[in-house]
Amino acid sequence: MTTALPSQSAPSPALPGLDTATLTNLKKLTQYYAVTAFLALLIGVLLGPLQALNYGGVNVYEFPLLKVLIKSYYQGLTLHGVLNALVFTQFFISGWMLYLPARDLNVRPNMRFAWFTYLTMTAGLLTAAVPLLMNNATVLYTFYPPLEGSPVFYIGAAVMVAASLLVAGQVVGLWLSWKRANPGRVTPVVTYMSVATWLMWAVAALGLVVEVVGMLIPWSLGLTRGVDPLLARTLFWWTGHPIVYFWLLPAYISWYAFLPRQAGGRMASEGLTRLAFAMFLVFSVPVGLHHQYADPNVQNTWKVIHMFLTFLVAVPSLLTAFSAAASLEDAARARGGRGVVGWVRRLPWGNASVTAQVLAMVSFIFGGAGGIVNASMAFAPVVHNTAWIPGHFHITVGTATTLTFMGVMFWLVPHLTGKRLFAPRLALASAWWWFGGMMLFALGMHWQGLAGVPRRAQVSASAQQAAYDSMNMALPKLLTAISGGVLFVAAVLFYTVLIRTLLSPRLDDPESTPIPTSEAISPAGQNLREASLLVRRTEPLLALTFAALILVILVYGPVIAPMLANYQFIPGQRLW
């Protein structure tokens, strides 16, 4: 016999609530998603020090043993980028943002379909991995044509993205079922954030889907005589920049909804939280041309429009910074904190999950500031395609997102499994080592980028090594090289904690480690009629999604139409 379980929302009589058997199955699925994600991250992280050493001026790719495993710097870079930026994030987010809404709404998902999506995503990963490991798809994370990889890689990547959209569809379906069964009720805030993120991703993924399915797969199979690189780049960046928010917003969910309670405080405002996610939904996608300032045949008018839309996305990020800081201050003052900034000392710095997420927030202060530089037509030419860029995204996805997910795992694994966290002090140390390593890497790479050192280049084996050495880069090169070692230590510490926790015996009821959902200082309420104007205006997420799609068409249509009218058939190239 099964029993219903408590959650944030009581089930409607018209909807089956989560029972013990379904919850156990859902937790198992979430664990599979999370473990697969962190296995991918492990491989990517092991390749990371090689990238750091390259920008430290040390060429390790000629070592005979390494040559057996990795054929070139560019194959290593492709694996590092794909595993860390695409595989790790997509798997973790898919499990995380299916589990949270199901628990928040107390609605039973179709578990057969849920397992099907996981197996489909895994099949796509394994399919794409074959040509990557065989050096048949060394096309880097952006896979710009006319660099041509194996069609197996593109097919596997397409299957992975399709699987993520199936998860999105399932979550949106759960939400719509709940809405039909609960007319006039306000969507619980964790579900609201999750659904807004999935809807944003559905709009954002359209560009990549059209590029891969409509252009790259037929081209790589020899069904077309060529591909238009400019159109492919434009479609890639339709997805390529908003995917950053697809990485960040799941971390924001923890910052808004869970971290305040973990720290001993409350969420600042549910209304403000909803406004931030509504703005991300509407404005995150039509921003890609700020990656293409140097591209010809794109009118500057549209580049300027995309630039201002990119600046507009900074607004919900600033709202998040304010809300997160207010929640932490509330927590610290409840613990006896005093002074304008002195309250920071009263945060629970001994809690590994809290510390990891607070450090992730700190890193994003610098990441957000760097993003404004990258988006500006005045400043972007200075840093475009330099080492500044990987320095930037290692403190966004590499720290703000990844360190948050690491911190989440410190409570999520015990919650899913009933196993106690192994060596909490070791977990705490891993957070500090990861943060320190990433800050060193970011400093060294930003510094080198400002000096003009190119990104995605094996600079340690440059034919013009004397020119590189004459740039007075000794200190930033040293910082970058050291960062690889620091991050390797951080990875050893973290994976020791994670693996030992997973392999330890179950000692507790998993529900004894609850989801740390925070109360709000300013709640949204439950009845939509009685809610504030801000809550009522941000509730219709489907209407906001339609507005986002219209905005994307308006700012991308006039850019893409001339490219289609003047399609250039460029044959593929293999330069490795």
C-alpha positions in Angstrom: 0.0 0.0 0.0 1.3 3.5 -0.9 0.8 6.7 1.0 0.6 10.3 -0.2 3.6 12.5 0.6 3.6 16.1 1.8 4.8 18.7 -0.6 4.5 22.4 -1.3 1.1 22.0 -2.9 -1.8 19.8 -1.9 -2.9 17.6 -4.8 -6.2 18.4 -6.5 -8.8 15.6 -6.3 -8.6 15.6 -10.1 -4.9 14.8 -10.1 -3.0 11.9 -8.6 -0.5 13.1 -6.0 2.9 11.6 -5.5 2.8 8.3 -3.6 5.8 6.6 -2.0 6.4 4.2 -5.0 6.4 7.0 -7.5 8.5 9.3 -5.4 11.1 6.5 -4.9 11.2 6.0 -8.7 11.4 9.8 -9.3 14.3 10.1 -6.9 16.1 7.2 -8.6 15.7 8.9 -12.0 16.9 12.2 -10.6 20.0 10.4 -9.1 20.7 8.9 -12.5 20.5 12.3 -14.2 22.8 13.9 -11.6 25.4 11.1 -11.5 25.6 11.0 -15.3 26.1 14.8 -15.3 28.9 14.7 -12.8 30.6 11.7 -14.6 30.7 13.9 -17.7 32.0 16.8 -15.7 34.7 14.5 -14.2 36.1 13.7 -17.7 35.9 17.3 -18.7 37.6 18.5 -15.5 40.5 16.0 -16.0 41.1 17.7 -19.4 41.0 21.1 -17.8 44.5 21.3 -16.5 45.8 20.6 -20.0 44.0 23.7 -21.2 45.4 25.7 -18.3 49.0 24.5 -18.9 48.7 25.5 -22.6 47.9 29.1 -21.6 50.7 28.8 -19.0 53.1 28.2 -21.9 53.5 24.5 -21.2 52.9 22.2 -24.2 51.9 18.8 -22.8 50.2 17.5 -26.0 53.5 16.1 -27.4 53.9 13.6 -24.5 53.8 10.1 -26.0 51.4 8.7 -23.4 49.0 11.7 -23.8 49.2 11.3 -27.6 47.7 7.9 -27.3 44.6 9.3 -25.6 44.2 12.7 -27.2 45.4 13.3 -30.7 45.7 17.1 -30.4 45.0 20.2 -28.3 41.9 20.8 -30.4 40.4 17.3 -29.7 41.0 17.9 -26.0 39.4 21.3 -26.2 36.4 19.9 -28.0 35.9 17.2 -25.4 36.4 19.7 -22.6 33.8 22.1 -23.9 31.2 19.6 -25.0 31.3 17.6 -21.8 31.4 20.5 -19.4 29.2 23.1 -21.2 26.7 20.8 -23.0 26.5 17.3 -21.4 27.1 18.1 -17.7 24.6 21.0 -17.7 21.9 19.4 -19.7 21.8 16.2 -17.7 21.8 17.9 -14.3 19.2 20.5 -15.3 16.9 17.9 -16.8 16.8 15.8 -13.6 16.8 18.9 -11.3 14.0 20.7 -13.1 11.8 17.6 -13.5 12.1 16.7 -9.8 11.5 20.1 -8.4 8.1 20.9 -10.1 6.8 17.4 -9.5 7.5 17.8 -5.7 6.4 21.4 -5.6 3.0 20.7 -7.2 2.7 17.2 -5.7 1.7 15.9 -9.1 2.6 12.4 -10.3 4.6 12.5 -13.6 4.5 9.7 -16.2 7.6 7.8 -15.0 7.8 5.6 -18.1 8.0 8.7 -20.3 10.5 10.3 -17.8 12.8 7.2 -18.0 12.4 7.2 -21.8 13.7 10.8 -22.0 16.7 9.9 -19.8 17.5 6.9 -21.9 17.1 8.9 -25.1 19.4 11.6 -23.8 22.0 9.0 -22.8 21.7 7.4 -26.2 22.4 10.7 -27.8 25.4 11.3 -25.6 26.9 7.9 -26.3 26.3 8.3 -30.1 28.0 11.7 -30.1 30.8 10.4 -27.9 32.0 7.9 -30.5 33.2 10.4 -33.2 34.5 12.7 -30.5 36.7 10.1 -29.0 37.8 8.8 -32.4 38.9 12.4 -33.4 36.2 12.5 -36.1 34.4 15.5 -34.7 37.1 17.9 -33.5 35.0 20.9 -34.4 35.1 22.6 -30.9 32.1 23.4 -28.7 30.6 25.8 -31.3 31.0 23.4 -34.3 31.2 26.2 -36.8 31.0 25.1 -40.4 32.7 24.8 -42.8 34.6 22.6 -40.2 32.9 19.3 -40.9 32.5 16.6 -38.3 31.1 13.1 -38.6 27.3 13.1 -39.1 27.2 10.7 -36.1 28.2 13.6 -33.9 25.5 15.9 -35.2 22.9 13.2 -34.9 23.9 12.4 -31.3 23.8 16.0 -30.4 20.4 16.5 -32.0 19.0 13.5 -30.0 20.4 15.0 -26.8 18.7 18.4 -27.4 15.5 16.7 -28.5 15.5 14.7 -25.2 15.8 17.9 -23.2 12.8 19.4 -25.0 10.9 16.2 -24.1 11.7 16.9 -20.5 10.5 20.5 -21.0 7.3 19.3 -22.5 6.6 17.0 -19.6 7.2 19.7 -17.0 5.0 22.2 -18.8 2.4 19.5 -19.1 2.5 18.8 -15.4 2.1 22.5 -14.7 -0.8 22.9 -17.2 -2.6 19.9 -15.6 -2.2 21.5 -12.2 -3.5 24.8 -13.5 -6.6 23.2 -15.0 -7.2 21.4 -11.7 -6.6 24.5 -9.6 -8.2 27.5 -11.5 -7.5 30.8 -9.9 -4.5 29.7 -7.9 -1.0 31.2 -8.0 1.7 28.9 -9.4 4.1 27.9 -6.6 7.3 29.8 -7.0 9.7 26.9 -7.6 7.4 25.6 -10.3 7.1 29.1 -11.8 10.9 29.4 -12.1 11.3 25.9 -13.5 8.5 26.3 -16.1 9.8 29.8 -17.1 13.2 28.3 -17.7 12.0 25.4 -19.7 9.8 27.7 -21.9 12.8 30.0 -22.5 14.9 27.0 -23.5 12.1 25.8 -25.9 12.3 29.1 -27.7 16.1 29.3 -27.5 16.7 25.8 -28.8 14.9 26.5 -32.1 18.0 28.0 -33.7 20.2 25.1 -32.9 17.6 22.6 -34.0 17.2 24.3 -37.3 20.9 24.5 -37.8 21.7 20.9 -36.9 18.7 19.1 -38.3 18.1 21.4 -41.4 21.7 22.2 -42.3 24.5 20.2 -40.7 23.2 16.7 -40.7 22.1 16.7 -44.4 25.4 18.4 -45.3 27.6 16.0 -43.4 25.7 13.1 -44.9 26.5 14.4 -48.4 22.9 15.2 -49.2 23.7 18.9 -50.0 26.6 20.4 -51.8 27.5 22.8 -49.1 26.5 24.9 -46.1 26.3 28.6 -45.5 28.7 29.4 -42.6 27.2 32.8 -41.8 23.6 31.5 -41.6 24.9 28.5 -39.5 26.7 30.9 -37.1 23.6 33.1 -36.8 21.4 30.1 -36.0 23.9 28.8 -33.5 24.0 32.1 -31.6 20.2 32.2 -31.6 20.7 29.4 -29.1 24.3 30.0 -28.1 23.8 33.0 -25.8 20.5 32.1 -24.3 21.9 28.7 -23.4 24.0 30.6 -20.9 20.7 31.5 -19.1 19.6 27.9 -19.4 22.7 27.0 -17.4 22.3 29.9 -14.9 18.6 30.0 -14.2 18.5 26.5 -12.5 21.3 27.8 -10.2 19.1 30.9 -9.6 16.3 28.6 -8.5 18.5 27.4 -5.7 19.7 30.9 -4.9 16.1 32.2 -4.7 14.2 29.3 -3.2 16.6 27.1 -1.2 19.8 29.0 -0.2 17.9 31.5 2.1 16.5 28.7 4.3 19.8 26.9 4.3 21.5 30.0 5.5 18.7 30.6 8.1 16.7 33.3 6.3 13.9 33.9 3.9 13.3 34.7 0.3 13.1 38.4 -0.2 10.0 38.6 -2.5 8.1 36.1 -4.6 6.8 38.9 -6.8 10.3 40.1 -7.6 11.4 36.6 -8.2 8.7 36.1 -10.7 9.4 39.4 -12.4 13.1 38.4 -12.9 12.2 35.0 -14.5 9.5 36.6 -16.6 12.1 39.0 -18.0 14.5 36.2 -18.6 11.8 34.4 -20.5 11.0 37.3 -22.8 14.4 38.9 -23.3 17.0 36.1 -23.1 16.8 34.9 -26.7 17.0 37.9 -29.1 20.5 38.8 -28.1 22.8 36.5 -30.2 24.2 39.1 -32.6 26.4 40.6 -30.0 28.6 37.5 -30.6 28.7 38.5 -34.3 29.9 42.1 -34.3 32.8 41.1 -36.5 30.7 39.2 -39.0 30.0 40.8 -42.4 26.7 40.9 -44.2 24.8 41.7 -41.0 23.5 45.2 -40.8 24.9 47.2 -37.8 21.4 48.4 -37.0 20.4 44.9 -36.0 23.7 44.4 -34.1 22.9 47.6 -32.1 19.4 46.4 -31.3 20.7 43.0 -30.1 23.3 44.9 -28.0 20.6 46.9 -26.2 18.4 43.8 -25.7 21.5 42.1 -24.1 21.9 45.1 -21.8 18.2 44.7 -20.9 18.9 41.1 -19.7 21.2 42.6 -17.1 18.1 44.0 -15.3 16.8 40.6 -14.1 20.4 39.6 -13.2 20.6 42.8 -11.0 17.2 41.9 -9.5 18.7 38.5 -8.6 21.7 40.1 -7.1 19.6 42.3 -4.9 17.2 39.5 -3.9 19.9 37.0 -3.1 21.9 39.6 -1.1 18.8 40.6 0.8 18.0 37.0 1.6 21.5 36.4 2.9 21.5 39.5 4.9 18.1 38.5 6.5 19.7 35.2 7.4 22.9 36.6 8.8 21.1 39.3 10.9 18.8 36.5 12.3 22.0 34.9 13.4 23.2 38.1 15.2 24.9 39.8 12.3 25.5 43.6 12.6 26.9 46.5 10.6 26.7 47.5 6.9 28.8 44.5 5.7 29.8 43.0 9.1 26.7 40.7 8.9 28.5 38.6 6.2 30.6 37.1 9.0 27.5 35.6 10.5 26.6 33.5 7.5 27.0 29.7 8.1 30.4 29.4 6.4 30.9 26.0 7.9 28.0 24.6 5.8 29.6 23.3 2.5 26.4 23.7 0.5 25.8 27.3 1.6 29.5 28.3 1.1 29.7 26.8 -2.3 26.6 28.8 -3.5 27.7 32.0 -1.9 31.1 31.8 -3.5 29.3 31.0 -6.8 27.3 34.3 -6.3 30.5 36.2 -5.7 32.1 34.9 -8.9 29.1 36.0 -10.9 29.6 39.6 -9.8 32.7 39.5 -12.0 31.1 37.4 -14.6 28.2 39.8 -15.0 30.5 42.8 -15.2 32.5 41.0 -17.9 29.3 40.2 -19.8 28.5 43.9 -20.1 32.0 44.4 -21.7 31.4 41.5 -24.1 28.0 42.8 -25.1 29.2 46.4 -25.9 30.0 47.2 -29.5 32.7 49.6 -28.1 34.5 47.2 -25.9 33.8 43.8 -27.6 36.4 44.3 -30.4 39.1 44.6 -27.8 38.4 41.2 -26.2 36.7 39.3 -29.1 38.3 35.9 -29.8 40.9 36.5 -27.1 41.7 34.5 -23.9 39.4 37.0 -22.1 36.4 35.0 -23.4 37.2 31.6 -21.8 38.2 33.5 -18.7 34.8 35.0 -18.7 32.7 31.9 -19.1 34.8 30.0 -16.5 33.4 32.4 -13.9 29.9 32.1 -15.3 29.2 28.5 -16.2 32.5 27.2 -14.7 31.9 28.8 -11.3 28.4 30.4 -10.9 26.7 27.4 -12.4 29.0 24.5 -11.6 29.9 25.5 -8.1 26.2 26.0 -7.3 25.4 22.5 -8.6 28.2 21.1 -6.6 26.8 22.8 -3.5 23.3 21.5 -4.3 24.7 18.0 -4.5 25.8 18.2 -0.9 22.1 18.1 0.2 20.5 16.6 -2.8 22.3 13.3 -2.7 21.4 12.7 1.0 17.8 13.8 0.1 17.6 11.3 -2.8 19.4 8.4 -1.2 19.2 8.6 2.6 23.0 8.5 2.7 24.9 10.9 4.9 27.3 13.3 3.3 30.8 11.9 3.6 33.4 14.2 5.3 31.5 17.6 5.3 34.8 19.4 6.0 36.3 17.9 2.8 33.2 19.1 1.0 33.7 22.6 2.4 37.4 22.5 1.3 36.4 21.5 -2.2 34.2 24.5 -2.6 37.0 26.9 -1.5 39.6 25.2 -3.7 37.3 25.3 -6.7 36.5 29.0 -6.2 40.2 29.8 -5.7 41.3 27.9 -8.8 38.6 29.5 -11.0 39.5 33.0 -9.8 43.2 32.3 -10.6 42.3 31.0 -14.0 39.9 33.9 -14.7 42.5 36.5 -13.7 45.2 34.9 -15.8 43.0 34.5 -18.9 41.4 37.9 -18.7 44.9 39.5 -18.3 46.2 37.6 -21.3 43.1 38.4 -23.3 43.6 42.1 -22.8 47.1 41.7 -24.1 45.7 40.1 -27.3 46.4 36.4 -26.7 44.0 34.5 -28.8 41.4 32.0 -27.5 41.1 28.4 -28.8 44.7 28.4 -29.8 47.6 26.1 -28.9 49.7 29.0 -27.9 52.2 26.8 -26.1 53.3 25.4 -29.5 53.1 28.6 -31.5 55.5 29.0 -34.4 56.0 32.6 -33.2 56.8 31.7 -29.7 59.3 34.6 -29.4 56.5 37.1 -30.1 54.3 35.5 -27.4 57.2 35.5 -24.9 57.9 39.2 -25.6 54.4 40.2 -24.4 55.5 40.3 -20.8 52.9 37.6 -19.9 55.0 35.8 -17.3 52.7 36.5 -14.4 49.3 35.8 -16.0 50.8 32.7 -17.6 52.0 31.5 -14.2 48.6 32.2 -12.6 46.8 30.3 -15.4 49.1 27.3 -15.1 48.8 27.2 -11.3 45.0 27.4 -11.6 44.9 24.0 -13.4 46.6 22.3 -10.4 44.4 24.0 -7.9 41.3 23.0 -9.8 42.6 19.4 -10.1 42.9 19.3 -6.3 39.4 20.7 -5.9 38.1 18.0 -8.2 39.8 15.3 -6.2 38.3 16.6 -3.0 34.8 17.0 -4.5 34.7 13.6 -6.2 36.0 11.9 -3.1 33.1 13.3 -1.2 30.6 12.5 -3.9 31.7 8.9 -4.6 32.2 8.0 -1.0 28.7 9.4 -0.2 27.1 7.4 -3.1 28.9 4.2 -2.0 28.1 4.5 1.7 25.2 2.6 3.3 21.8 4.1 3.6 21.4 5.2 7.3 18.4 7.6 7.2 15.0 8.1 5.7 15.7 10.2 2.6 12.9 12.6 3.6 14.8 13.4 6.8 16.9 15.6 4.6 14.0 17.8 3.3 14.0 20.1 0.2 15.1 23.4 1.9 12.2 25.5 0.5 12.3 29.0 1.9 9.5 31.1 3.2 9.2 34.6 1.7 9.3 37.9 3.4 6.8 39.1 0.8 4.9 36.0 -0.4 2.7 35.9 -3.6 -0.2 34.2 -1.8 -2.3 31.4 -3.2 -5.4 33.1 -4.7 -4.6 34.9 -8.0 -7.5 37.4 -7.5 -6.0 38.5 -4.2 -2.4 38.6 -5.4 -0.5 41.8 -6.3 -0.7 43.3 -9.7 2.9 42.1 -10.3 2.1 38.5 -9.6 -1.1 38.6 -11.8 0.8 40.1 -14.7 3.6 37.6 -14.6 1.4 34.5 -14.0 0.5 33.8 -17.7 3.7 32.1 -18.8 2.4 30.8 -22.1 1.4 34.4 -23.1 4.9 35.6 -22.1 6.4 32.8 -24.2 4.4 33.9 -27.2 5.6 37.4 -26.7 9.2 36.1 -26.5 8.7 34.2 -29.8 7.3 37.3 -31.5 10.2 39.4 -30.3 12.7 36.8 -31.6 11.0 36.8 -35.0 11.0 40.6 -35.2 14.7 40.9 -34.5 16.0 37.8 -36.3 13.6 37.6 -39.3 15.2 40.6 -41.1 18.6 39.2 -40.4 18.1 35.7 -41.5 15.9 36.4 -44.6 18.7 37.9 -46.7 21.0 35.0 -45.8 18.4 32.6 -47.1 17.9 34.6 -50.2 21.7 34.6 -50.9 22.5 31.1 -49.5 26.2 30.3 -50.1 27.0 26.6 -50.6 30.5 26.2 -49.0 32.0 22.7 -49.0 33.2 21.1 -45.7 36.7 21.2 -44.4 38.6 18.9 -42.1 41.7 20.7 -40.6 42.7 18.0 -38.1 
